[in-house]
Amino acid sequence: IRCFTDSGNPAYTFVGGVRLDVNDAEVSHSGDYPVVKKDAVPGEVLAITGKGPLVQTGDGLLILTEFIMEGEKAKSLTTLLGGGIPVILG
């Protein structure tokens, strides 16, 4: 994730029209989550998990565990839920 550089150009994605700057993430291991969408493109948010947004990458899935929402100082998953993204509990 390029956010760990001092370039001022953090990694980011959009969820429900809200920009998320990514501070930390973890790789989702094969089988951790069911296939949510077969034709997802890299960077696409597939679901909201108990840990954070689940994002398609070029090689698998990533869970955004620390992020800052545009206009906010801390993450708020309840705000993201209004974006029509599926929720995976657990």
C-alpha positions in Angstrom: 0.0 0.0 0.0 1.6 3.2 -1.1 0.2 5.2 1.8 3.3 4.2 3.8 5.4 6.6 1.8 5.8 10.4 2.4 4.6 11.1 -1.1 1.3 12.8 0.0 -0.5 10.5 -2.4 -2.2 7.8 -0.2 -3.8 4.7 -1.5 -7.6 5.2 -1.7 -10.9 3.8 -2.8 -14.5 4.9 -2.9 -17.4 3.4 -0.9 -20.9 4.6 -1.6 -19.4 7.8 -3.1 -17.2 8.5 -0.1 -13.4 8.5 -0.5 -11.5 6.4 1.9 -7.7 7.0 2.4 -6.2 3.7 3.4 -3.8 3.6 6.3 -3.6 -0.2 6.9 -5.0 -3.4 5.5 -4.7 -7.2 5.8 -4.8 -9.8 3.1 -7.9 -12.0 3.2 -6.9 -15.7 3.0 -8.5 -17.9 0.4 -11.8 -19.2 1.7 -12.2 -16.5 4.4 -15.1 -15.0 2.6 -17.4 -16.4 -0.1 -17.0 -15.0 -3.6 -19.1 -11.9 -3.4 -18.8 -10.9 -7.1 -17.1 -12.9 -9.8 -16.4 -10.0 -12.2 -15.1 -7.5 -9.7 -12.3 -5.2 -10.8 -9.2 -4.3 -8.7 -10.1 -1.5 -6.2 -13.8 -2.4 -6.1 -15.3 -2.6 -2.6 -17.2 -5.9 -2.5 -18.7 -5.9 1.1 -18.4 -4.4 4.5 -17.0 -6.9 7.0 -16.7 -6.8 10.8 -13.0 -5.7 10.3 -13.7 -3.2 7.5 -14.4 -2.9 3.8 -13.5 -6.0 1.6 -11.7 -4.9 -1.6 -10.9 -6.8 -4.7 -7.2 -6.6 -5.8 -5.4 -7.9 -8.8 -4.4 -11.1 -6.9 -7.1 -11.6 -4.3 -9.0 -9.8 -1.5 -7.9 -7.2 1.0 -9.6 -5.9 4.1 -9.1 -2.2 4.9 -8.5 -2.3 8.6 -7.5 1.3 9.1 -8.8 4.2 6.9 -9.9 7.7 7.1 -13.2 8.8 5.4 -13.3 12.0 3.5 -14.2 14.8 5.8 -13.8 12.7 9.0 -11.0 12.0 11.4 -11.8 8.3 12.1 -13.5 5.4 10.4 -17.2 5.0 10.7 -18.6 1.8 9.2 -22.2 2.9 9.9 -21.7 5.8 7.5 -20.5 3.3 4.8 -23.5 1.1 5.3 -25.7 3.7 3.7 -23.8 3.1 0.4 -25.8 0.0 -0.5 -22.7 -2.3 0.0 -23.4 -5.8 1.2 -22.6 -6.6 4.8 -20.8 -9.8 5.9 -21.0 -10.4 9.6 -18.1 -12.2 11.4 
